[in-house]
Amino acid sequence: MKERFSVSMDKQLTEWLDKLVDEKIFSSRSHALEFCVKQISKIGIKNVVLMHWGEGEAEPVFMQDSDIKVIDSFAKAKNISRDEAAQVLVRQGIKDNS
């Protein structure tokens, strides 16, 4: 059985989603959203970190376990918090330099 819930999103995204439904790529908005969520769940995301970019500006960033290990190593080397290290490394692009 499928669970019903409501979703709010920007008008531009809704229009794009409706276009995909109109083009018969998806049978409905629900089908499109379910497909997207399934795809996200399959790409190996293990952690979601809420990044605060500025005043009132935040968004989730998906990270794999290897990303978290790099962040923790960087935080330890620089003697800063995990959050501070994540901010620096996400802006630079996380790279494993070990």
N, CA, C and O atoms as a GROMACS GRO file, in nm:
protein
  392
    1MET      N    1   0.083  -0.117   0.000
    1MET     CA    2   0.000   0.000   0.000
    1MET      C    3   0.088   0.125   0.000
    1MET      O    4   0.190   0.129   0.068
    2LYS      N    5   0.049   0.222  -0.075
    2LYS     CA    6   0.126   0.346  -0.084
    2LYS      C    7   0.073   0.448   0.016
    2LYS      O    8  -0.047   0.456   0.042
    3GLU      N    9   0.164   0.523   0.071
    3GLU     CA   10   0.132   0.628   0.168
    3GLU      C   11   0.104   0.758   0.094
    3GLU      O   12   0.179   0.796   0.004
    4ARG      N   13  -0.002   0.826   0.131
    4ARG     CA   14  -0.036   0.956   0.072
    4ARG      C   15   0.022   1.067   0.159
    4ARG      O   16   0.016   1.061   0.282
    5PHE      N   17   0.077   1.167   0.094
    5PHE     CA   18   0.122   1.287   0.163
    5PHE      C   19   0.123   1.402   0.064
    5PHE      O   20   0.113   1.381  -0.057
    6SER      N   21   0.133   1.523   0.114
    6SER     CA   22   0.131   1.636   0.023
    6SER      C   23   0.270   1.697   0.012
    6SER      O   24   0.350   1.690   0.105
    7VAL      N   25   0.297   1.756  -0.102
    7VAL     CA   26   0.429   1.812  -0.132
    7VAL      C   27   0.410   1.955  -0.182
    7VAL      O   28   0.321   1.983  -0.262
    8SER      N   29   0.495   2.044  -0.135
    8SER     CA   30   0.499   2.181  -0.187
    8SER      C   31   0.634   2.201  -0.253
    8SER      O   32   0.737   2.160  -0.199
    9MET      N   33   0.635   2.263  -0.370
    9MET     CA   34   0.761   2.292  -0.436
    9MET      C   35   0.746   2.416  -0.522
    9MET      O   36   0.636   2.462  -0.550
   10ASP      N   37   0.860   2.470  -0.564
   10ASP     CA   38   0.861   2.589  -0.647
   10ASP      C   39   0.781   2.568  -0.774
   10ASP      O   40   0.777   2.458  -0.829
   11LYS      N   41   0.718   2.674  -0.819
   11LYS     CA   42   0.634   2.668  -0.939
   11LYS      C   43   0.714   2.618  -1.060
   11LYS      O   44   0.663   2.540  -1.140
   12GLN      N   45   0.838   2.662  -1.074
   12GLN     CA   46   0.922   2.622  -1.187
   12GLN      C   47   0.942   2.470  -1.188
   12GLN      O   48   0.938   2.407  -1.294
   13LEU      N   49   0.964   2.410  -1.071
   13LEU     CA   50   0.981   2.265  -1.063
   13LEU      C   51   0.850   2.193  -1.094
   13LEU      O   52   0.849   2.090  -1.161
   14THR      N   53   0.741   2.248  -1.045
   14THR     CA   54   0.609   2.188  -1.072
   14THR      C   55   0.579   2.190  -1.221
   14THR      O   56   0.528   2.093  -1.276
   15GLU      N   57   0.609   2.301  -1.286
   15GLU     CA   58   0.587   2.311  -1.431
   15GLU      C   59   0.672   2.210  -1.507
   15GLU      O   60   0.625   2.147  -1.602
   16TRP      N   61   0.797   2.193  -1.465
   16TRP     CA   62   0.886   2.096  -1.528
   16TRP      C   63   0.832   1.954  -1.507
   16TRP      O   64   0.831   1.873  -1.600
   17LEU      N   65   0.789   1.926  -1.386
   17LEU     CA   66   0.732   1.795  -1.354
   17LEU      C   67   0.608   1.769  -1.438
   17LEU      O   68   0.592   1.660  -1.493
   18ASP      N   69   0.520   1.867  -1.448
   18ASP     CA   70   0.399   1.852  -1.529
   18ASP      C   71   0.432   1.829  -1.676
   18ASP      O   72   0.363   1.754  -1.744
   19LYS      N   73   0.537   1.893  -1.725
   19LYS     CA   74   0.580   1.873  -1.864
   19LYS      C   75   0.619   1.727  -1.886
   19LYS      O   76   0.584   1.668  -1.989
   20LEU      N   77   0.691   1.669  -1.791
   20LEU     CA   78   0.731   1.528  -1.802
   20LEU      C   79   0.609   1.436  -1.801
   20LEU      O   80   0.606   1.336  -1.872
   21VAL      N   81   0.510   1.471  -1.722
   21VAL     CA   82   0.386   1.393  -1.718
   21VAL      C   83   0.311   1.410  -1.850
   21VAL      O   84   0.261   1.312  -1.906
   22ASP      N   85   0.302   1.533  -1.899
   22ASP     CA   86   0.233   1.558  -2.027
   22ASP      C   87   0.298   1.484  -2.143
   22ASP      O   88   0.231   1.440  -2.236
   23GLU      N   89   0.432   1.470  -2.136
   23GLU     CA   90   0.506   1.400  -2.241
   23GLU      C   91   0.502   1.248  -2.222
   23GLU      O   92   0.566   1.174  -2.297
   24LYS      N   93   0.428   1.203  -2.122
   24LYS     CA   94   0.410   1.060  -2.092
   24LYS      C   95   0.540   0.991  -2.047
   24LYS      O   96   0.553   0.869  -2.058
   25ILE      N   97   0.635   1.071  -1.998
   25ILE     CA   98   0.756   1.012  -1.940
   25ILE      C   99   0.720   0.947  -1.807
   25ILE      O  100   0.772   0.840  -1.772
   26PHE      N  101   0.632   1.012  -1.733
   26PHE     CA  102   0.578   0.957  -1.609
   26PHE      C  103   0.426   0.960  -1.619
   26PHE      O  104   0.369   1.044  -1.688
   27SER      N  105   0.363   0.867  -1.551
   27SER     CA  106   0.217   0.859  -1.557
   27SER      C  107   0.148   0.964  -1.470
   27SER      O  108   0.031   0.996  -1.492
   28SER      N  109   0.220   1.017  -1.371
   28SER     CA  110   0.162   1.116  -1.281
   28SER      C  111   0.275   1.186  -1.205
   28SER      O  112   0.391   1.145  -1.211
   29ARG      N  113   0.239   1.292  -1.136
   29ARG     CA  114   0.337   1.358  -1.049
   29ARG      C  115   0.390   1.261  -0.944
   29ARG      O  116   0.509   1.258  -0.915
   30SER      N  117   0.300   1.182  -0.889
   30SER     CA  118   0.340   1.084  -0.786
   30SER      C  119   0.442   0.986  -0.842
   30SER      O  120   0.540   0.954  -0.776
   31HIS      N  121   0.417   0.938  -0.962
   31HIS     CA  122   0.509   0.844  -1.027
   31HIS      C  123   0.647   0.910  -1.045
   31HIS      O  124   0.749   0.846  -1.018
   32ALA      N  125   0.649   1.035  -1.089
   32ALA     CA  126   0.776   1.106  -1.110
   32ALA      C  127   0.852   1.123  -0.978
   32ALA      O  128   0.972   1.097  -0.972
   33LEU      N  129   0.783   1.166  -0.874
   33LEU     CA  130   0.848   1.185  -0.745
   33LEU      C  131   0.898   1.054  -0.686
   33LEU      O  132   1.008   1.047  -0.632
   34GLU      N  133   0.817   0.949  -0.698
   34GLU     CA  134   0.858   0.818  -0.648
   34GLU      C  135   0.983   0.770  -0.721
   34GLU      O  136   1.075   0.718  -0.659
   35PHE      N  137   0.987   0.789  -0.852
   35PHE     CA  138   1.104   0.750  -0.931
   35PHE      C  139   1.228   0.826  -0.883
   35PHE      O  140   1.334   0.765  -0.863
   36CYS      N  141   1.216   0.957  -0.866
   36CYS     CA  142   1.330   1.037  -0.822
   36CYS      C  143   1.381   0.995  -0.684
   36CYS      O  144   1.502   0.983  -0.664
   37VAL      N  145   1.291   0.972  -0.592
   37VAL     CA  146   1.330   0.931  -0.458
   37VAL      C  147   1.399   0.794  -0.462
   37VAL      O  148   1.498   0.772  -0.392
   38LYS      N  149   1.347   0.702  -0.543
   38LYS     CA  150   1.410   0.570  -0.556
   38LYS      C  151   1.551   0.584  -0.612
   38LYS      O  152   1.643   0.516  -0.566
   39GLN      N  153   1.569   0.671  -0.712
   39GLN     CA  154   1.702   0.690  -0.771
   39GLN      C  155   1.800   0.746  -0.667
   39GLN      O  156   1.914   0.701  -0.659
   40ILE      N  157   1.755   0.842  -0.590
   40ILE     CA  158   1.840   0.899  -0.485
   40ILE      C  159   1.877   0.792  -0.384
   40ILE      O  160   1.991   0.787  -0.338
   41SER      N  161   1.782   0.706  -0.348
   41SER     CA  162   1.810   0.602  -0.248
   41SER      C  163   1.909   0.498  -0.299
   41SER      O  164   1.972   0.429  -0.219
   42LYS      N  165   1.924   0.486  -0.430
   42LYS     CA  166   2.013   0.385  -0.489
   42LYS      C  167   2.157   0.431  -0.508
   42LYS      O  168   2.243   0.348  -0.538
   43ILE      N  169   2.186   0.559  -0.491
   43ILE     CA  170   2.321   0.606  -0.525
   43ILE      C  171   2.420   0.602  -0.409
   43ILE      O  172   2.529   0.658  -0.418
   44GLY      N  173   2.384   0.536  -0.302
   44GLY     CA  174   2.479   0.511  -0.194
   44GLY      C  175   2.496   0.625  -0.095
   44GLY      O  176   2.600   0.635  -0.029
   45ILE      N  177   2.397   0.710  -0.083
   45ILE     CA  178   2.405   0.818   0.014
   45ILE      C  179   2.387   0.760   0.153
   45ILE      O  180   2.289   0.691   0.180
   46LYS      N  181   2.481   0.789   0.240
   46LYS     CA  182   2.475   0.737   0.376
   46LYS      C  183   2.445   0.847   0.477
   46LYS      O  184   2.395   0.819   0.586
   47ASN      N  185   2.475   0.971   0.442
   47ASN     CA  186   2.458   1.081   0.536
   47ASN      C  187   2.401   1.202   0.463
   47ASN      O  188   2.433   1.227   0.347
   48VAL      N  189   2.319   1.276   0.532
   48VAL     CA  190   2.268   1.402   0.481
   48VAL      C  191   2.304   1.508   0.585
   48VAL      O  192   2.266   1.498   0.702
   49VAL      N  193   2.378   1.609   0.541
   49VAL     CA  194   2.423   1.715   0.630
   49VAL      C  195   2.355   1.844   0.587
   49VAL      O  196   2.354   1.878   0.469
   50LEU      N  197   2.299   1.916   0.683
   50LEU     CA  198   2.237   2.045   0.653
   50LEU      C  199   2.347   2.151   0.651
   50LEU      O  200   2.406   2.182   0.755
   51MET      N  201   2.373   2.206   0.534
   51MET     CA  202   2.478   2.306   0.518
   51MET      C  203   2.416   2.445   0.529
   51MET      O  204   2.318   2.476   0.462
   52HIS      N  205   2.475   2.529   0.613
   52HIS     CA  206   2.432   2.667   0.630
   52HIS      C  207   2.527   2.756   0.550
   52HIS      O  208   2.641   2.776   0.590
   53TRP      N  209   2.479   2.807   0.438
   53TRP     CA  210   2.564   2.884   0.347
   53TRP      C  211   2.570   3.031   0.386
   53TRP      O  212   2.669   3.098   0.355
   54GLY      N  213   2.471   3.080   0.451
   54GLY     CA  214   2.468   3.221   0.490
   54GLY      C  215   2.341   3.248   0.568
   54GLY      O  216   2.269   3.156   0.605
   55GLU      N  217   2.315   3.374   0.593
   55GLU     CA  218   2.198   3.415   0.669
   55GLU      C  219   2.071   3.361   0.607
   55GLU      O  220   2.032   3.401   0.498
   56GLY      N  221   2.006   3.269   0.677
   56GLY     CA  222   1.880   3.211   0.630
   56GLY      C  223   1.892   3.123   0.507
   56GLY      O  224   1.792   3.092   0.443
   57GLU      N  225   2.012   3.084   0.473
   57GLU     CA  226   2.035   3.005   0.352
   57GLU      C  227   2.094   2.869   0.391
   57GLU      O  228   2.210   2.860   0.432
   58ALA      N  229   2.013   2.764   0.379
   58ALA     CA  230   2.059   2.630   0.415
   58ALA      C  231   2.000   2.530   0.318
   58ALA      O  232   1.892   2.550   0.262
   59GLU      N  233   2.073   2.420   0.298
   59GLU     CA  234   2.022   2.312   0.213
   59GLU      C  235   2.090   2.182   0.252
   59GLU      O  236   2.202   2.183   0.303
   60PRO      N  237   2.022   2.069   0.230
   60PRO     CA  238   2.085   1.941   0.259
   60PRO      C  239   2.189   1.906   0.153
   60PRO      O  240   2.170   1.933   0.035
   61VAL      N  241   2.299   1.847   0.198
   61VAL     CA  242   2.404   1.798   0.109
   61VAL      C  243   2.418   1.649   0.136
   61VAL      O  244   2.436   1.608   0.251
   62PHE      N  245   2.412   1.569   0.031
   62PHE     CA  246   2.423   1.424   0.044
   62PHE      C  247   2.570   1.384   0.047
   62PHE      O  248   2.650   1.434  -0.032
   63MET      N  249   2.605   1.294   0.141
   63MET     CA  250   2.744   1.250   0.154
   63MET      C  251   2.750   1.099   0.173
   63MET      O  252   2.664   1.038   0.236
   64GLN      N  253   2.854   1.042   0.116
   64GLN     CA  254   2.880   0.901   0.135
   64GLN      C  255   2.973   0.885   0.256
   64GLN      O  256   3.030   0.983   0.304
   65ASP      N  257   2.987   0.762   0.304
   65ASP     CA  258   3.074   0.737   0.419
   65ASP      C  259   3.215   0.788   0.395
   65ASP      O  260   3.278   0.842   0.486
   66SER      N  261   3.266   0.771   0.273
   66SER     CA  262   3.402   0.816   0.242
   66SER      C  263   3.415   0.968   0.258
   66SER      O  264   3.520   1.017   0.300
   67ASP      N  265   3.309   1.042   0.224
   67ASP     CA  266   3.311   1.188   0.242
   67ASP      C  267   3.322   1.224   0.390
   67ASP      O  268   3.399   1.312   0.427
   68ILE      N  269   3.246   1.155   0.473
   68ILE     CA  270   3.248   1.182   0.617
   68ILE      C  271   3.387   1.152   0.674
   68ILE      O  272   3.435   1.226   0.760
   69LYS      N  273   3.451   1.046   0.627
   69LYS     CA  274   3.587   1.013   0.674
   69LYS      C  275   3.685   1.123   0.638
   69LYS      O  276   3.770   1.160   0.719
   70VAL      N  277   3.675   1.176   0.516
   70VAL     CA  278   3.763   1.286   0.473
   70VAL      C  279   3.736   1.410   0.559
   70VAL      O  280   3.830   1.477   0.601
   71ILE      N  281   3.610   1.439   0.583
   71ILE     CA  282   3.574   1.556   0.665
   71ILE      C  283   3.628   1.540   0.806
   71ILE      O  284   3.685   1.635   0.861
   72ASP      N  285   3.611   1.423   0.866
   72ASP     CA  286   3.660   1.400   1.002
   72ASP      C  287   3.812   1.412   1.009
   72ASP      O  288   3.865   1.470   1.104
   73SER      N  289   3.881   1.360   0.910
   73SER     CA  290   4.027   1.368   0.905
   73SER      C  291   4.072   1.514   0.894
   73SER      O  292   4.165   1.557   0.962
   74PHE      N  293   4.006   1.589   0.807
   74PHE     CA  294   4.038   1.731   0.789
   74PHE      C  295   4.010   1.809   0.918
   74PHE      O  296   4.090   1.894   0.957
   75ALA      N  297   3.898   1.780   0.982
   75ALA     CA  298   3.862   1.849   1.107
   75ALA      C  299   3.967   1.824   1.214
   75ALA      O  300   4.007   1.915   1.286
   76LYS      N  301   4.012   1.700   1.224
   76LYS     CA  302   4.113   1.664   1.324
   76LYS      C  303   4.245   1.735   1.294
   76LYS      O  304   4.309   1.789   1.384
   77ALA      N  305   4.286   1.734   1.167
   77ALA     CA  306   4.413   1.796   1.128
   77ALA      C  307   4.412   1.947   1.151
   77ALA      O  308   4.514   2.005   1.187
   78LYS      N  309   4.298   2.010   1.131
   78LYS     CA  310   4.286   2.157   1.146
   78LYS      C  311   4.235   2.198   1.284
   78LYS      O  312   4.224   2.317   1.314
   79ASN      N  313   4.203   2.098   1.367
   79ASN     CA  314   4.149   2.123   1.501
   79ASN      C  315   4.024   2.212   1.495
   79ASN      O  316   4.011   2.311   1.567
   80ILE      N  317   3.931   2.172   1.407
   80ILE     CA  318   3.804   2.242   1.392
   80ILE      C  319   3.691   2.140   1.402
   80ILE      O  320   3.714   2.020   1.401
   81SER      N  321   3.570   2.189   1.413
   81SER     CA  322   3.455   2.099   1.425
   81SER      C  323   3.424   2.031   1.292
   81SER      O  324   3.468   2.076   1.186
   82ARG      N  325   3.350   1.923   1.300
   82ARG     CA  326   3.306   1.852   1.179
   82ARG      C  327   3.226   1.946   1.089
   82ARG      O  328   3.243   1.946   0.967
   83ASP      N  329   3.138   2.026   1.150
   83ASP     CA  330   3.057   2.120   1.071
   83ASP      C  331   3.143   2.221   0.997
   83ASP      O  332   3.121   2.249   0.879
   84GLU      N  333   3.243   2.277   1.067
   84GLU     CA  334   3.333   2.373   1.002
   84GLU      C  335   3.411   2.307   0.890
   84GLU      O  336   3.426   2.365   0.782
   85ALA      N  337   3.460   2.186   0.914
   85ALA     CA  338   3.535   2.114   0.811
   85ALA      C  339   3.446   2.084   0.691
   85ALA      O  340   3.490   2.096   0.577
   86ALA      N  341   3.323   2.044   0.716
   86ALA     CA  342   3.230   2.015   0.607
   86ALA      C  343   3.205   2.140   0.524
   86ALA      O  344   3.202   2.132   0.401
   87GLN      N  345   3.188   2.254   0.589
   87GLN     CA  346   3.167   2.380   0.516
   87GLN      C  347   3.283   2.407   0.420
   87GLN      O  348   3.262   2.438   0.303
   88VAL      N  349   3.406   2.394   0.471
   88VAL     CA  350   3.524   2.421   0.390
   88VAL      C  351   3.534   2.322   0.274
   88VAL      O  352   3.550   2.362   0.159
   89LEU      N  353   3.523   2.194   0.306
   89LEU     CA  354   3.545   2.091   0.204
   89LEU      C  355   3.433   2.085   0.100
   89LEU      O  356   3.460   2.058  -0.017
   90VAL      N  357   3.311   2.107   0.140
   90VAL     CA  358   3.201   2.105   0.042
   90VAL      C  359   3.218   2.221  -0.055
   90VAL      O  360   3.194   2.205  -0.175
   91ARG      N  361   3.258   2.335  -0.005
   91ARG     CA  362   3.281   2.450  -0.094
   91ARG      C  363   3.396   2.422  -0.192
   91ARG      O  364   3.390   2.464  -0.308
   92GLN      N  365   3.499   2.352  -0.146
   92GLN     CA  366   3.615   2.322  -0.231
   92GLN      C  367   3.591   2.200  -0.318
   92GLN      O  368   3.658   2.181  -0.419
   93GLY      N  369   3.497   2.118  -0.280
   93GLY     CA  370   3.479   1.988  -0.346
   93GLY      C  371   3.558   1.886  -0.265
   93GLY      O  372   3.681   1.895  -0.258
   94ILE      N  373   3.491   1.792  -0.206
   94ILE     CA  374   3.555   1.695  -0.118
   94ILE      C  375   3.645   1.604  -0.200
   94ILE      O  376   3.601   1.543  -0.298
   95LYS      N  377   3.771   1.595  -0.158
   95LYS     CA  378   3.867   1.506  -0.225
   95LYS      C  379   3.941   1.428  -0.118
   95LYS      O  380   3.980   1.484  -0.015
   96ASP      N  381   3.961   1.301  -0.143
   96ASP     CA  382   4.037   1.218  -0.050
   96ASP      C  383   4.184   1.230  -0.089
   96ASP      O  384   4.226   1.175  -0.190
   97ASN      N  385   4.260   1.302  -0.008
   97ASN     CA  386   4.402   1.324  -0.037
   97ASN      C  387   4.493   1.233   0.044
   97ASN      O  388   4.612   1.260   0.057
   98SER      N  389   4.437   1.124   0.097
   98SER     CA  390   4.520   1.035   0.180
   98SER      C  391   4.607   0.947   0.094
   98SER      O  392   4.683   0.866   0.147
   0.00000   0.00000   0.00000
